[in-house]
Structures are given as structure tokens and as C-alpha cells.
Amino acid sequence: MLLHGKGIDTSVWRNFELIASKDHINPGSIRINLPQQQDGSIADVLSKNSALFIKTYAPGSLATTSMRGMGAQHTAVLWNGINLQSSMNGVIDLNILPMFFIDKAAIETGVNASLCGNGALAGAIVTNTDFQSPKKLIGEMAYGSFGQKQLALGFTTKIKQLVLHTRLFNKSANNDFEYYNAFKIGQPLERIQNNQFQQAGVMQSIRLKLSESKKIQASWWYLNTQRGLPAVMGAASHNEHQNDYNAIACVQYDYTLPNKQVFNSKLAFNSEMINYFNDLLSPAFNTARSLISESQYTIKFKRHLEWYNSFNATYQKAWTDGYRQGVDRLGLSWHSRLTWLANKTFKLHMGNRQMMVQNLMAPSTPDVSTEWAFHPNWKHKLNAAYSFRLPSFNDLYWMGGGNPDLKSEKGKKVESSIEFKQAGFKLGLTGFFHHVNDWIMWVPATGASLWKAVNAKAVESKGCELSSELKWNISKQLLIKWFSKYQYVNSVNKAVYGPDQSIIGKKLFYTPQHTGISQIQCLFNKYRIATACQYVGQRFTTADNALSGQLPAYLIWQLALSREMDFGQWHSSLELTINNLSNVNYMVFENRPMPLRNIYLTYKFNINYEH
């Protein structure tokens, strides 16, 4: 591997908030908070509440995201500061992360995403545990089309200086939805086969306040996911199925020193096991483990000047059928940043990250950002950063196709946004530019039937995002909320490192130029009616952008009706959701059908026993 040169509320639609990151003082960074207490997986929440394009083969199947025209491996996914991206393939399946385990979630872009370490060239999805919530007992029961069932229970309690969070989760679905078979005469309605989904998990978090200046917290969760993998439309099924076992544990110590100094240190362990079965093939067993140690120190020299330092050591090891003897690597990184709060209206941040892997020094990745509130209603943010991504173990070592001489992907990005806020109205416009060199792809090997990982090309992605939000209190009983977000992305190949130059200037396949989401809800006393529409533009399915392989755009509507019920400290809600209201026949991936109209009924309760 060469690092230089050769060689991630019970209301269904709570609104977004465009703010600077609150984890640390990072002027210019943009964080879009996702609604809390949502149903389904993090993939479901992203598809319903953002303009990101979620790539999924079928309900319950592998789901990844394309953020700003980049690949799935370019979005980091973090839980309590721990990167969940697989060391084996460089991605994380968003469908196996239940929102019931997550108290806070956000989309990060710009400088803050760069702080997430390897794999955040496009941005990051940040999830966290909230230890500030009151004592409560929460639960969810749901039933829907295609045999969907969900049962979840959790509680938070406080015993003097000790806070306990517990979550239990179980979900299952037949997912045997109907679809139109385009490979048969007359396109008859048929039911998809071998698409069942079963998941069970437990999460436990503990925080102990030792003193006013010292805290220790520990969190862990375990998930067992079993699912069938349906064949593409027109192909025979060979009983493909996959079992995923995911476990993560993290212990963190926080110490606030005198003179506004803060020190914290964490130790985390991440384990994933993926077992694959197919009647025509021998079973495949894949295991990866990571051990992460990180310490952070922040000091405020004066009221307007802050210096932050972080040191991270990550050890990764994996065993698969592609490299049965196992492979490992140790990465060390140091990040330092200086933040200057010039006054109440202007802030400046400068930082740099340096990483070393297997005793080889990676390129430095500096960043800079500013935030300027030039008017009480207006704010401008600007940030720029360099970033890079290490090749995954599969890219480097997979038997027959891995390439140990791969270079790391190197990227640079610039982001500028302007925000307007007045009363109940918010408007934001963001422009962005990304450029990535040494983009890693698997391509057919010359003169052989095998595929090989290579640094294939350079990619440039640019575009803009427009978001708006309106809250209108018509009366004490009636409230109207509206939210919309639109994204334009032009992601193209700028250079090709090989003899075939025909795809230069071509758009990346399965990367729509236009995506958008719009939601409106009406709340009257205890009743709520809401509707949302999601738009995904045309996508090319081939690298040469052949029109014959273009997937059409689709517009999906959703309708939700709910009633809230209060009995003392017992707050609950009953909600009926109709998905794909207009019964659109659409596909996210070629020859991978998606469900037609379907319903989902959810009952949630929250018992607050703080007093």
C-alpha cells in the first residue's frame, strides 16, 4: 500500500436546523440535524428527511448513500465518535442501524466531516447517545404491509450521579411485495421472493458523574441481522442470504481542568461478522475487528482563542475467504486546530490532520473555515479542506483482485453557504465543489476474466443545495409546518488513468443530478395530517452514459395521519402512514423492483417519570 506517489419526539417530521457544529467550536461547518425518535433504520430517515440519494436494492437489503455525488465509501458514519465504516469493504450498511438506538443524528459536511478521519471525503453521518434526557420509559409497536412487525422498548433512569440508558429492539418482515415483471409478456404482477428480514438487538449506555469536573461513560450495542437477498428481476433465485453480527463498545473519560482546559479520552472496540450463503457456492465467512484509542485536549488561552488537539490510534484486523490468513494495519493520527472568535459576528478556524499508517506518512490534510453574521438575519459560512481515504482491505488484499500497490484517494473540497432567518422562516443556499484523485474502482483485468482494484480516475463533483423552512401559527390550535430541500449535483470523470479515455466528461453512474424532498404538516389540537414527496432524477446505469440504460426519474408521495393521546405523564401517539401513495412503479437500481403502495401503523408511548 502506498500513501504517496506510486507504488458514513413522536412526530414523524421534525424540521431540520442548519447550525454550526456544537461538538466543538467549528465556525463555517454545516450540520443538518435529523429528526429524533424516528421509525426504521438510519437509511429510512435519510431518505425521508434529506435530499441525499439512498442507494438500496430492496427494503431491508444493503443501503448506502451518495453524498454530493461521491461514492458510498466517501461518507463516514460515526456513533459516539467511533467510525463504523468496515475495514473490509470501506462502507457501512445503513439498513442495519436502527434509529431506536440513536438519540441524536446529523449530516455533517465541510470541515467537521474532515475531522472524522478516513473515508469522509464527501461528508459524515454523525450519531450520538444523549445523557441529558429525563427519566422515561419509551416503547414502539408497529405493523405494516408485507408482514412488517416491530417491537422496541427502552428506558432511561438516574440513580444519584448514575445515568442508565437501555434499549431492546426486534424487527421482522416478509418483504414479499408485488411488482410488475418487465421480463414477462404483459408485465404481470408477481411477488418478490427471498426478501425476508429479521433483526434483534440490545443497547446499553452508562454515565457516572464522579465530580463536577470528572465524568465517565460507557456504551455498547449488539445487533443480529438475518436477511434474504432477492435475485434481480428475470433471474432465478438460489436462496442467497446473509447474516450480519455487529457489536461495538466504547468507554470515555471526561475531565474539565482549571482555566477552561478540557481533557477526554476514549477506548472503543468494533466487531463485524458477515456470513454469506448461496446454494450454488460454498459459504463465505468474513470477520473484522477494530480497536480505537483517542485522546483530546482543549485549552482556551483567552476568551476569544481556543486550541484543540486530538491523537488517535486505530488497529484493524480482518479475516475473509479472500484473505484467509488475515490482514491488519495500525493507523496513527494527530489533529490540531486553532479557533479565533474575533467578536460576536466573525469567527475563524484553522486546522490540520496528519496520519501515519504502517510506518508510512500520509499527506497532511489542512482545513480552514470562517463564519460571519454580517446582519441579524443573515449569516455566511465558508470552509475548505483537503482529505484522503485509505484503500479497504478488500481493495488491497482480496485474492486474485486486490492490489497492494494502490494509492490512497486524495480529495479537496470547498463549501460556501448563506443563511437567512426571520421569525418562523429559514432559507439556506450552499454551493460546493469536490475533486478526488486516484479514485479506486474494480475493473476487468486485461486479458483475464477476473476483476482488479485500480486507481482508475479523477472525479469532480460540484453543485448546490437549497433548503427552506416555514412555521406558521394560524391560531392556538392550528399550526402549519413546511420544509423542503433540493440538491443539484454534477459529478463527472475528469481524467482516466488508462488507455480508454471515452468516459472522460461522463457522469458517474447511479448518481442523479436532481434530488429533492418537500414536507408539509398540519397540526390541529391532538391531530396531525402530513404529506411528503421525494424526487430522484434520472440515473445512468453504465459508465459510458448510454441512454438505453438510463433509469427514469421518480416522484414518491407519502401521507401520514396521527392522533396524540395524553394520560398524565403517559404520552402516546397512534399513526397511520401510507407509503408510495400514488402507487408508482419505480426502481432505484436496474432490475431491482421497489414496493408499490403500502401502509404502516405505529403506536408509540413515552412515560416521563422525572418528578
Secondary structure, DSSP 4 states (H G I P E B T S, - for coil): -BSSS------S-PPP-EE--TTTT-TT-EEEEPPSS-SSBHHHHHHHHSSPEEEESSTTS-EEEE-TT--GGGEEEEETTEE---TTTS---GGGSBGGG-SEEEEEEHHHHHTT-TT-SSEEEEEE--TTPPSEEEEEEEEEGGGEEEEEEEEEEEETTEEEEEEEEEEEE----EEE-TTSTT--EEE--S--EEEEEEEEEEEEE-SSSEEEEEEEEEEEEEEE-PPPTTS-----EEEEEEEEEEEEEEEEETTTEEEEEEEEEEEEEEEEEETTEEEEEEEEEEEEEEEEEEEEEETTEEEEEEEEEEEEEEEETTEEEEEEEEEEEEEEEEEEE-SSSEEEEEEEEEEEETTEEPPPEEEEEEEEEEETTEEEEEEEEEEEEPPPHHHHH-TTT--TTPBPEEEEEEEEEEEEEETTEEEEEEEEEEEEEEEEEEEEPTTSSSEEEEEEEEEEEEEEEEEEEEEEE-SSSEEEEEEEEEEEEEEEEEEESSS--TTTTPBPTT--SEEEEEEEEEEETTEEEEEEEEEE--B-SSTT--GGGPBPPEEEEEEEEEEEEEETTEEEEEEEEEESTT----EEETTEE---SEEEEEEEEEEE---
